[in-house]
Amino acid sequence: MQVNPYLMFNGNCKEAFALYERVLGGKIEAQFTFGETPEQEHVPPGYADKIMHVSLTLGNTSLMGSDDPMGTYETPKGISVSLHIDDPAEAERVFNGLAEGGTVTMPLEETFWAKRFGMCLDRFAIPWMINCSKPMP
């Protein structure tokens, strides 16, 4: 079994995944717009160029997403995308890239369990947790 986050966006999924591809160092393997589907005649007005599905490969996992065409988009609550990064310098680079234009909710700093840990909302309101663990005794 593999768990993969699936993120919903309010019309800015393409922009978000371009940022994630650049900052996280992954590769967008699949990306389809609503206008490219066989059911394109049922696409809401203004959504033909919005993302129906995108998949970003990160190592042996994927981060996926879509624009919400139903008008039911809500800012994510009660969940964060957690990234575990081995190198403190890389953790800082990723944290700063995701936090740029967003909100830092906990600065990236050393904690009793981590070389670095921090939390932020990116500019698309996606919550992130960056963790660079200390070796366990």
C-alpha positions as CSV (number, residue, x, y, z in Angstrom):
1,M,0.0,0.0,0.0
2,Q,1.2,3.5,-0.8
3,V,-0.4,6.8,0.5
4,N,-0.2,9.7,-1.9
5,P,-1.5,13.2,-1.0
6,Y,-4.1,14.5,-3.5
7,L,-4.4,18.3,-3.3
8,M,-7.4,20.4,-4.5
9,F,-7.0,23.9,-5.8
10,N,-9.2,26.9,-6.6
11,G,-8.1,27.3,-10.2
12,N,-4.4,27.6,-9.6
13,C,-3.3,23.9,-9.7
14,K,-1.0,24.4,-12.7
15,E,0.9,27.2,-11.1
16,A,1.2,25.3,-7.8
17,F,2.6,22.2,-9.4
18,A,5.1,24.2,-11.4
19,L,6.3,25.5,-8.0
20,Y,6.3,22.0,-6.4
21,E,8.2,20.5,-9.4
22,R,10.9,23.2,-9.1
23,V,11.2,23.3,-5.3
24,L,10.8,19.6,-4.5
25,G,12.9,18.5,-7.5
26,G,10.3,16.0,-8.8
27,K,9.0,15.5,-12.3
28,I,5.4,16.1,-13.5
29,E,4.6,12.7,-15.2
30,A,1.0,13.4,-16.1
31,Q,-1.1,16.5,-16.5
32,F,-4.5,16.8,-18.1
33,T,-6.9,19.8,-18.4
34,F,-10.7,19.5,-18.2
35,G,-10.8,20.5,-21.8
36,E,-8.7,17.5,-22.8
37,T,-11.2,15.0,-21.4
38,P,-13.7,13.0,-23.5
39,E,-16.5,14.8,-21.5
40,Q,-15.2,18.3,-22.4
41,E,-18.8,19.4,-23.4
42,H,-19.7,19.1,-19.7
43,V,-16.8,21.2,-18.4
44,P,-18.0,24.3,-16.5
45,P,-17.4,27.7,-18.3
46,G,-13.8,28.9,-17.8
47,Y,-12.5,25.5,-16.7
48,A,-11.3,24.1,-20.1
49,D,-7.7,25.1,-19.3
50,K,-7.9,24.2,-15.6
51,I,-6.2,21.0,-14.3
52,M,-8.3,17.9,-14.1
53,H,-5.4,15.8,-12.9
54,V,-1.7,16.2,-12.3
55,S,0.9,13.8,-10.9
56,L,4.3,14.8,-9.7
57,T,6.8,12.0,-9.0
58,L,9.0,12.4,-6.0
59,G,11.3,9.4,-5.6
60,N,9.0,6.4,-5.1
61,T,5.9,8.4,-4.3
62,S,3.6,10.9,-6.0
63,L,2.0,14.2,-5.1
64,M,-1.2,14.6,-7.1
65,G,-3.7,17.4,-7.5
66,S,-6.6,19.0,-9.4
67,D,-8.6,22.2,-9.7
68,D,-12.0,21.9,-8.1
69,P,-14.6,22.4,-10.9
70,M,-17.6,22.0,-8.7
71,G,-17.4,25.4,-6.9
72,T,-17.0,23.6,-3.6
73,Y,-13.3,24.4,-3.0
74,E,-12.4,24.9,0.6
75,T,-9.0,25.8,2.1
76,P,-7.4,22.7,3.5
77,K,-7.9,22.2,7.3
78,G,-6.7,19.7,9.7
79,I,-4.0,18.2,7.4
80,S,-0.5,19.0,6.3
81,V,1.8,17.6,3.7
82,S,4.8,16.3,5.6
83,L,8.2,16.1,4.0
84,H,11.1,14.3,5.6
85,I,14.4,15.6,4.3
86,D,17.8,14.2,5.5
87,D,20.0,17.2,4.9
88,P,19.4,20.4,7.0
89,A,20.5,22.7,4.1
90,E,18.1,21.0,1.7
91,A,15.4,21.3,4.3
92,E,16.0,25.0,4.6
93,R,16.0,25.4,0.7
94,V,12.7,23.5,0.4
95,F,11.1,25.3,3.3
96,N,12.0,28.7,2.0
97,G,10.8,27.8,-1.5
98,L,7.4,26.7,-0.2
99,A,7.0,29.6,2.3
100,E,7.9,32.3,-0.3
101,G,4.7,34.3,-0.8
102,G,2.9,32.2,1.8
103,T,2.8,32.2,5.6
104,V,5.3,30.7,8.0
105,T,3.3,29.2,10.9
106,M,6.4,27.8,12.7
107,P,9.9,28.9,11.7
108,L,12.3,26.2,10.5
109,E,14.6,25.6,13.5
110,E,16.2,22.9,15.6
111,T,13.9,21.1,18.0
112,F,14.4,18.3,20.5
113,W,13.5,15.7,17.8
114,A,14.8,17.4,14.6
115,K,17.8,19.1,13.2
116,R,15.2,21.3,11.5
117,F,11.4,21.4,11.7
118,G,9.1,24.1,10.5
119,M,5.6,24.6,9.2
120,C,4.2,26.9,6.5
121,L,1.3,27.6,4.3
122,D,2.4,28.1,0.7
123,R,0.9,30.9,-1.4
124,F,-1.8,28.4,-2.5
125,A,-2.9,27.8,1.1
126,I,-1.5,24.3,1.2
127,P,-0.1,23.4,4.7
128,W,3.4,21.9,4.8
129,M,5.6,20.4,7.5
130,I,9.3,20.1,6.9
131,N,11.2,17.7,9.1
132,C,14.9,16.9,9.2
133,S,15.2,14.3,11.9
134,K,18.0,13.8,14.4
135,P,19.5,10.3,14.7
136,M,17.6,8.3,17.2
137,P,19.7,7.3,20.3
